[in-house]
């Protein structure tokens, strides 16, 4: 037989297991807080912007086409920046100031390159667990690219650093408020999910209407449940009464 639950029963179940829902919500929220403030390492970000100009032609139409080509070339610059020709000098400079040495792949994984649509300016962003290291990586990468690009790519004669990266002491991750909110919501959902699964899988008979209305059986009477302590009290009272009579 298919078991259905109406709105009244839903609210009844929520009230019945409200403590379990609250407990689940509190536990998940606390776990999210512990992970956010004591386990997850804060990450800091710093960005520098670069403008790359290629040799221009005097013809306006040709200049326009060259500008469009420059915009499309940014994808090439993105690939070039994370290659060993740029990463080798950057990694060497970073490791000269660090005890724990990094390799090219680790440094490259900290770097992301973005640009606005139809813009010749692109950003080099470094993200790591130290605000000053992030700024150093971004600036060193930009400076190295500025020196290497004209030699590697023909026609690229002017690489300008529009703005240098500065240490930002405000971490970009983790997002404290968002993480706590996620923990709260997960705890709430888990608690509600557990109680409804428990209710839907519970096949025990809880009331007389289920027998008479759902199963169509005839009620012959109700046997009340007597707690063991009440049985013991009644047994003692009965024994005492018999003793007095005897």
C-alpha positions as CSV (number, residue, x, y, z in Angstrom):
1,X,0.0,0.0,0.0
2,X,1.3,3.4,-0.9
3,X,2.0,5.6,2.1
4,X,1.1,9.3,1.8
5,X,1.7,12.2,4.1
6,X,-0.5,15.4,4.2
7,X,0.6,18.9,5.3
8,X,-0.7,18.4,8.8
9,X,1.3,15.3,9.2
10,X,4.4,17.0,7.9
11,X,4.2,19.7,10.5
12,X,3.4,17.1,13.1
13,X,6.6,15.2,12.2
14,X,8.7,18.4,12.2
15,X,7.4,19.2,15.7
16,X,8.0,15.7,16.9
17,X,11.6,15.6,15.8
18,X,12.4,19.3,16.2
19,X,15.3,18.5,18.6
20,X,16.9,16.2,16.0
21,X,16.6,18.9,13.3
22,X,18.1,21.5,15.7
23,X,20.9,19.2,16.7
24,X,21.8,18.3,13.1
25,X,21.8,22.0,12.1
26,X,24.0,23.0,15.1
27,X,26.5,20.2,14.4
28,X,26.8,21.0,10.7
29,X,27.1,24.7,11.4
30,X,29.8,24.2,14.0
31,X,31.7,21.8,11.6
32,X,31.5,24.5,8.8
33,X,32.9,27.1,11.3
34,X,35.7,24.8,12.4
35,X,36.7,24.0,8.8
36,X,36.5,27.7,7.8
37,X,38.4,29.2,10.7
38,X,40.8,26.5,11.7
39,X,41.4,24.0,8.9
40,X,41.1,25.8,5.5
41,X,44.2,27.9,4.7
42,X,43.3,31.5,3.7
43,X,44.1,32.4,0.1
44,X,45.2,35.9,-1.0
45,X,45.1,37.4,-4.4
46,X,47.1,40.1,-6.3
47,X,46.8,41.3,-9.9
48,X,48.8,43.3,-12.3
49,X,47.7,44.6,-15.7
50,X,49.6,44.5,-19.0
51,X,49.1,46.2,-22.3
52,X,50.8,44.7,-25.4
53,X,51.2,46.8,-28.5
54,X,52.4,45.4,-31.8
55,X,54.0,47.4,-34.7
56,X,51.2,49.5,-36.2
57,X,50.6,50.3,-39.9
58,X,49.8,53.9,-41.0
59,X,46.6,52.7,-42.8
60,X,43.6,53.1,-40.6
61,X,41.9,49.9,-41.8
62,X,45.1,47.9,-41.3
63,X,45.5,49.4,-37.8
64,X,42.0,48.3,-36.9
65,X,42.7,44.7,-38.1
66,X,46.0,44.8,-36.2
67,X,44.1,45.8,-33.0
68,X,41.7,42.9,-33.5
69,X,44.7,40.6,-34.0
70,X,46.3,42.0,-30.8
71,X,43.1,41.1,-28.9
72,X,43.1,37.6,-30.3
73,X,46.8,37.3,-29.5
74,X,46.1,37.5,-25.8
75,X,45.2,33.8,-25.8
76,X,48.7,33.1,-27.1
77,X,50.1,35.3,-24.3
78,X,48.1,33.3,-21.8
79,X,49.8,30.1,-23.0
80,X,53.2,31.7,-23.2
81,X,53.1,33.1,-19.6
82,X,52.7,29.6,-18.0
83,X,55.5,28.0,-20.2
84,X,59.0,27.4,-18.8
85,X,60.5,30.3,-20.7
86,X,58.6,32.6,-18.4
87,X,58.1,30.4,-15.3
88,X,61.8,29.4,-15.0
89,X,63.0,32.9,-14.1
90,X,59.9,33.6,-11.9
91,X,60.3,30.4,-10.0
92,X,64.0,31.0,-9.5
93,X,63.3,34.5,-8.0
94,X,60.5,33.2,-5.8
95,X,62.6,30.3,-4.4
96,X,65.5,32.6,-3.6
97,X,63.3,34.1,-0.9
98,X,61.5,30.9,0.3
99,X,62.6,28.0,2.5
100,X,60.1,25.6,0.9
101,X,61.0,25.5,-2.8
102,X,58.4,25.5,-5.5
103,X,58.6,24.1,-9.0
104,X,57.3,25.6,-12.3
105,X,54.0,23.7,-12.2
106,X,53.2,24.8,-8.7
107,X,53.9,28.5,-9.5
108,X,51.9,28.2,-12.8
109,X,48.9,26.7,-10.9
110,X,48.9,29.9,-8.8
111,X,48.6,32.2,-11.8
112,X,45.5,33.0,-13.9
113,X,45.2,35.4,-16.9
114,X,42.0,37.2,-17.7
115,X,41.0,40.0,-20.0
116,X,37.9,42.0,-20.9
117,X,36.3,41.4,-24.2
118,X,37.8,43.4,-27.1
119,X,40.5,44.8,-24.8
120,X,44.3,44.8,-25.4
121,X,44.8,44.9,-21.6
122,X,45.0,41.7,-19.7
123,X,45.5,40.9,-16.1
124,X,47.9,38.5,-14.4
125,X,46.5,37.3,-11.1
126,X,48.4,35.2,-8.5
127,X,46.6,33.4,-5.7
128,X,48.5,31.8,-2.8
129,X,48.5,31.5,1.0
130,X,50.6,34.7,1.5
131,X,49.5,38.1,0.4
132,X,53.1,39.4,-0.3
133,X,54.0,36.2,-2.2
134,X,51.0,36.6,-4.4
135,X,52.0,40.2,-5.2
136,X,55.6,39.1,-5.9
137,X,54.6,36.3,-8.2
138,X,52.2,38.6,-10.2
139,X,54.8,41.3,-10.5
140,X,57.7,39.0,-11.3
141,X,55.6,37.2,-14.0
142,X,54.6,40.6,-15.5
143,X,58.2,41.9,-15.5
144,X,59.6,38.6,-17.0
145,X,57.0,38.6,-19.7
146,X,57.8,42.3,-20.5
147,X,61.4,41.3,-21.1
148,X,60.9,38.0,-22.9
149,X,57.9,38.7,-25.1
150,X,59.5,41.0,-27.7
151,X,62.3,38.5,-28.2
152,X,60.0,35.5,-28.5
153,X,57.2,36.9,-30.6
154,X,58.1,38.9,-33.7
155,X,56.2,42.2,-34.1
156,X,55.6,42.6,-30.3
157,X,57.7,45.7,-29.6
158,X,55.9,47.4,-26.7
159,X,54.9,45.6,-23.5
160,X,53.7,48.0,-20.8
161,X,52.8,47.3,-17.2
162,X,49.7,49.4,-16.7
163,X,49.5,48.7,-12.9
164,X,51.6,46.7,-10.5
165,X,50.2,44.2,-8.0
166,X,50.0,45.2,-4.4
167,X,49.6,42.9,-1.4
168,X,46.0,42.7,-0.3
169,X,45.7,41.4,3.3
170,X,42.1,40.6,2.9
171,X,41.8,36.9,1.9
172,X,39.7,36.0,-1.1
173,X,38.9,32.6,0.4
174,X,37.4,31.0,2.3
175,X,34.2,33.0,2.3
176,X,33.4,32.8,6.0
177,X,29.7,33.9,5.9
178,X,28.9,31.8,2.9
179,X,30.6,28.7,4.4
180,X,28.7,29.1,7.7
181,X,25.4,29.6,5.8
182,X,26.1,26.5,3.7
183,X,26.8,24.5,6.9
184,X,23.5,25.8,8.4
185,X,21.5,24.8,5.3
186,X,23.2,21.4,5.0
187,X,22.5,20.6,8.6
188,X,18.8,21.7,8.3
189,X,18.4,19.6,5.1
190,X,20.1,16.6,6.6
191,X,18.0,16.7,9.8
192,X,14.8,17.0,7.8
193,X,15.9,14.2,5.4
194,X,16.7,11.8,8.2
195,X,13.4,12.2,10.0
196,X,11.3,11.8,6.8
197,X,13.2,8.7,5.8
198,X,12.7,7.4,9.2
199,X,9.0,8.1,9.1
200,X,8.5,6.7,5.6
201,X,10.4,3.5,6.4
202,X,8.7,2.9,9.8
203,X,6.0,0.2,9.3
204,X,4.8,0.1,12.9
205,X,1.1,0.8,13.6
206,X,0.9,4.1,15.5
207,X,-2.8,4.7,15.9
208,X,-6.3,3.1,15.6
209,X,-7.5,5.0,12.5
210,X,-4.7,3.4,10.5
211,X,-6.2,0.0,11.2
212,X,-9.8,0.9,10.7
213,X,-9.6,3.5,7.9
214,X,-6.5,2.5,5.9
215,X,-6.6,-1.3,6.3
216,X,-10.4,-1.6,6.8
217,X,-10.0,-3.8,9.9
218,X,-12.5,-3.9,12.8
219,X,-11.3,-2.5,16.2
220,X,-11.9,-5.0,19.0
221,X,-10.4,-2.8,21.7
222,X,-7.3,-0.9,22.9
223,X,-4.6,-2.3,25.1
224,X,-2.8,0.4,27.0
225,X,0.9,0.3,27.4
226,X,2.0,0.0,31.0
227,X,5.5,1.1,31.9
228,X,7.7,-1.5,33.7
229,X,8.0,0.7,36.8
230,X,4.2,0.9,37.1
231,X,4.0,-2.9,36.9
232,X,6.6,-3.2,39.7
233,X,4.7,-0.7,41.8
234,X,1.4,-2.6,41.3
235,X,3.2,-5.9,42.0
236,X,4.6,-4.5,45.3
237,X,1.2,-3.1,46.3
238,X,-0.5,-6.4,45.6
239,X,2.1,-8.3,47.5
240,X,1.7,-6.0,50.5
241,X,-2.1,-6.3,50.4
242,X,-1.9,-10.1,50.3
243,X,0.6,-10.1,53.2
244,X,-1.7,-8.0,55.4
245,X,-4.6,-10.3,54.6
246,X,-2.6,-13.3,55.5
